[in-house]
Amino acid sequence: MSTTGQTVQTSTTIEPRSNFVTVVAWIFIALSGFTTLISILQNIMIGILFRAPDHAFPTVDPATGKEFPWIFRFMFEHFQLFFLAFFVVSALTLAASIGLLRRKNWARLLFIALMGLGIAWNVAGVLMLFPMFSFFNEVADSAKQPGFTDQFGLAWKVMAGVNLLFVAAFVWLFGWIIKRLASESIRREFDPQ
């Protein structure tokens, strides 16, 4: 990457600041700032709407009488924690992005960890497709409409294929960002404290 006129002074030399770090920091400041604001509003809304202790999501499909897969039951039973976790990750990403812009080493390490978490989350999302497909395929089979199962299967394959493409792109992007932030040339830009 080309460098700008900005520099970082280390104990022995002055290191140029790369455009890569600046651009990544600003992109993630904008994205994580927006998602942090949205997640604050979501948590307030969920805290107000689902305050009642007797509020529960169904765990059985009424059409087939089959229980939802365990991962969905867990998510339904703990959905408030998922929204809280989304807020925490968004706020951490915002803090790490600001620190990245200021060339703080703790922010670089936190940002690398968050990119690793993003990779793990995307891979877990792909793995969740399998129990989801199995469950919804059984639901489609129970429908008494001719050809519905075939149409559902085709729609599901298209959706899964598009999802796999997006996951592959995000895993590659996050991995590339990790690799760049871990490189020696980028590490030299950061304050060691």
C-alpha positions in Angstrom: 0.0 0.0 0.0 1.1 3.5 -0.6 1.7 5.7 2.4 0.5 9.2 3.2 2.4 12.1 4.7 1.4 11.0 8.2 4.0 9.3 10.3 4.4 7.5 13.6 7.5 8.1 15.7 9.0 5.0 17.4 12.0 5.1 19.7 14.5 4.9 16.8 12.8 5.7 13.6 9.7 7.4 12.1 7.4 4.8 10.5 5.0 5.9 7.8 1.3 5.2 8.4 -0.3 2.9 5.9 -3.5 3.7 4.1 -4.6 0.1 4.7 -5.0 0.6 8.5 -6.6 4.0 8.1 -9.1 2.7 5.5 -10.0 -0.4 7.5 -10.3 1.6 10.7 -12.7 4.2 9.1 -14.8 1.5 7.4 -15.3 -0.3 10.7 -15.9 2.9 12.6 -18.8 3.6 10.3 -20.1 0.1 10.3 -19.7 -0.7 14.0 -21.0 2.8 15.0 -24.2 2.1 13.1 -24.6 -1.4 14.4 -23.9 -0.3 18.0 -26.6 2.3 17.7 -29.0 -0.2 16.2 -28.2 -2.8 18.9 -28.8 -0.3 21.7 -32.3 0.3 20.2 -32.9 -3.4 19.7 -32.0 -4.2 23.3 -34.3 -1.4 24.6 -37.1 -2.7 22.5 -36.6 -6.3 23.5 -36.3 -5.3 27.2 -39.7 -3.5 26.9 -41.6 -6.0 24.7 -40.4 -9.3 26.3 -40.4 -8.3 29.9 -43.2 -10.7 30.9 -41.8 -13.9 32.4 -44.5 -16.0 30.8 -43.5 -15.1 27.3 -42.2 -18.2 25.6 -41.5 -19.2 22.0 -42.9 -22.5 20.7 -40.5 -25.4 20.6 -42.7 -27.7 18.5 -43.8 -27.2 14.9 -47.6 -27.2 15.0 -47.9 -28.7 11.5 -45.8 -31.8 12.2 -45.7 -32.0 16.0 -41.9 -32.3 15.7 -39.5 -30.5 18.0 -37.4 -27.7 16.5 -33.7 -28.6 16.3 -31.8 -28.1 19.6 -29.9 -25.0 18.2 -33.1 -23.2 17.5 -34.7 -24.1 20.8 -31.6 -22.8 22.5 -31.7 -19.6 20.5 -35.4 -19.0 21.1 -34.9 -19.6 24.9 -32.0 -17.3 25.1 -32.7 -14.8 22.3 -32.2 -11.8 24.7 -28.6 -12.9 25.3 -28.0 -13.0 21.5 -29.0 -9.4 21.2 -26.9 -8.4 24.2 -23.9 -10.3 22.7 -24.5 -8.4 19.4 -24.3 -5.1 21.3 -21.1 -6.1 23.1 -19.4 -7.2 19.9 -20.5 -4.1 18.1 -19.3 -1.8 20.9 -15.9 -3.7 21.1 -15.5 -3.4 17.3 -16.2 0.3 17.5 -13.6 0.7 20.3 -11.1 -1.4 18.5 -11.6 0.5 15.2 -11.0 3.9 16.9 -7.9 2.4 18.6 -6.8 1.0 15.3 -7.1 4.5 13.7 -5.0 5.9 16.6 -2.4 3.0 16.1 -2.8 1.4 19.5 -1.4 -2.1 19.7 -4.2 -3.4 22.0 -6.7 -2.3 19.4 -4.8 -4.2 16.6 -4.8 -7.3 18.7 -8.5 -6.9 19.7 -9.4 -6.3 16.1 -7.6 -9.5 15.0 -9.5 -11.4 17.6 -12.8 -9.9 16.5 -12.0 -10.9 12.9 -11.3 -14.4 14.1 -14.6 -14.4 15.9 -16.3 -13.3 12.7 -14.7 -16.2 10.8 -15.9 -18.7 13.5 -19.4 -17.1 13.4 -19.7 -17.5 9.7 -18.5 -21.1 9.7 -20.9 -21.9 12.5 -23.7 -20.3 10.4 -22.9 -22.7 7.6 -22.9 -25.7 9.9 -26.3 -24.6 11.2 -27.7 -25.0 7.6 -27.6 -28.8 7.9 -30.0 -29.3 10.9 -32.1 -26.4 9.5 -32.4 -28.1 6.1 -33.2 -31.4 7.6 -36.0 -29.9 9.8 -37.6 -27.8 7.1 -37.4 -30.6 4.6 -39.5 -32.7 6.9 -41.9 -29.8 7.3 -42.1 -29.5 3.5 -42.7 -33.3 3.1 -45.7 -32.9 5.5 -47.3 -30.3 3.3 -50.1 -31.9 1.2 -49.4 -29.8 -1.9 -48.1 -31.6 -5.1 -44.6 -30.5 -6.1 -44.1 -28.3 -2.9 -41.2 -30.5 -1.7 -39.4 -30.2 -5.0 -39.9 -26.4 -5.1 -38.8 -26.1 -1.5 -35.7 -28.2 -2.2 -34.7 -26.1 -5.1 -35.2 -22.8 -3.2 -33.3 -24.2 -0.3 -30.3 -25.2 -2.5 -30.2 -21.7 -4.1 -30.4 -20.0 -0.7 -27.7 -22.3 0.7 -25.4 -21.7 -2.4 -25.7 -18.0 -2.1 -25.1 -18.2 1.7 -21.9 -20.3 1.0 -20.6 -17.7 -1.4 -21.1 -14.9 1.1 -19.5 -16.9 3.9 -16.5 -17.8 1.7 -16.1 -14.1 0.8 -16.3 -12.9 4.4 -14.0 -15.6 5.7 -11.5 -14.7 3.0 -11.8 -10.9 3.7 -11.5 -11.4 7.5 -8.6 -13.7 7.0 -6.9 -11.2 4.7 -7.4 -8.4 7.2 -5.9 -10.6 10.0 -2.9 -11.5 7.8 -2.3 -7.8 7.0 -2.7 -6.6 10.6 -0.3 -9.4 11.8 2.4 -8.5 9.2 5.7 -7.0 10.4 5.3 -3.8 8.3 1.9 -3.1 9.9 3.0 -4.0 13.4 5.8 -1.4 13.3 3.2 1.4 12.9 1.6 0.6 16.3 2.4 2.0 19.7 3.7 -1.0 21.7 1.7 0.0 24.8 
